[in-house]
């Protein structure tokens, strides 16, 4: 089985990577980390960015499958509806 983890350049993603790596290692599973970048991002720049982010947490990049996901990213304000606990984007 595989642990799939999506990250962006947010500083909090390092904790996500660390948790996913611990889980994958503990369960003897493959770890796939996909880096979500804007569609306009250059491939080399985005590749260097994901390698730098992941390597700051995991020493051996050979143990991780790194992937890029280009997306039309838009910033949305997200609010939580306290009644039914669903995210509402507008």
C-alpha positions as CSV (number, residue, x, y, z in Angstrom):
1,X,0.0,0.0,0.0
2,X,0.9,3.6,-0.4
3,X,0.8,6.7,1.8
4,X,-0.1,9.7,-0.5
5,X,0.8,13.1,0.8
6,X,0.0,16.4,-0.9
7,X,2.0,19.5,0.0
8,X,2.5,23.1,-1.1
9,X,5.2,25.6,-0.1
10,X,3.5,26.4,3.2
11,X,6.0,26.0,6.2
12,X,3.5,23.7,7.9
13,X,4.0,21.1,5.2
14,X,7.2,20.0,6.9
15,X,5.2,18.6,9.8
16,X,2.9,16.8,7.3
17,X,5.9,15.2,5.6
18,X,7.4,14.1,8.9
19,X,4.2,12.5,10.0
20,X,3.6,10.8,6.6
21,X,7.2,9.5,6.6
22,X,6.9,8.1,10.2
23,X,3.6,6.4,9.2
24,X,5.0,5.0,6.0
25,X,8.1,3.7,7.7
26,X,6.3,2.3,10.7
27,X,3.8,0.5,8.4
28,X,6.4,-0.5,5.8
29,X,4.5,1.3,3.1
30,X,5.6,3.4,0.1
31,X,5.5,7.1,0.6
32,X,4.5,9.3,-2.4
33,X,4.7,13.1,-1.9
34,X,3.0,15.3,-4.5
35,X,3.8,19.0,-4.6
36,X,0.9,21.2,-5.8
37,X,2.2,24.1,-7.8
38,X,0.6,26.8,-9.9
39,X,0.2,25.9,-13.6
40,X,2.6,28.6,-14.6
41,X,5.5,27.3,-12.5
42,X,8.6,26.1,-14.2
43,X,9.3,22.4,-13.9
44,X,12.9,22.8,-12.8
45,X,12.0,25.4,-10.2
46,X,9.2,23.3,-8.8
47,X,11.3,20.2,-8.8
48,X,14.1,22.0,-6.9
49,X,11.5,23.3,-4.4
50,X,9.9,19.9,-3.6
51,X,13.4,18.4,-3.2
52,X,14.5,21.1,-0.9
53,X,11.3,20.9,1.2
54,X,11.4,17.2,1.5
55,X,15.1,16.9,2.1
56,X,14.8,19.3,5.0
57,X,12.8,16.6,6.7
58,X,13.9,13.3,5.2
59,X,17.6,12.7,4.6
60,X,17.3,10.0,1.9
61,X,15.2,11.1,-1.0
62,X,15.6,7.6,-2.6
63,X,13.0,6.3,-0.1
64,X,10.3,8.7,-1.3
65,X,8.5,9.1,-4.6
66,X,8.3,12.8,-5.4
67,X,5.8,14.1,-7.9
68,X,4.6,17.5,-9.2
69,X,0.9,18.4,-9.7
70,X,0.3,21.5,-11.7
71,X,-2.9,23.2,-10.9
72,X,-4.9,26.3,-11.6
73,X,-4.6,27.6,-8.1
74,X,-6.8,30.3,-6.7
75,X,-6.9,31.7,-3.3
76,X,-10.2,31.2,-1.5
77,X,-11.3,32.3,1.9
78,X,-12.4,29.1,3.8
79,X,-14.9,29.3,6.6
80,X,-16.2,26.5,8.7
81,X,-19.9,26.2,9.1
82,X,-20.2,25.4,12.8
83,X,-23.6,23.7,12.4
84,X,-22.6,20.9,10.0
85,X,-18.8,21.3,10.1
86,X,-18.3,21.4,6.3
87,X,-15.9,23.8,4.6
88,X,-17.5,26.5,2.6
89,X,-15.5,28.2,-0.1
90,X,-16.5,31.5,-1.7
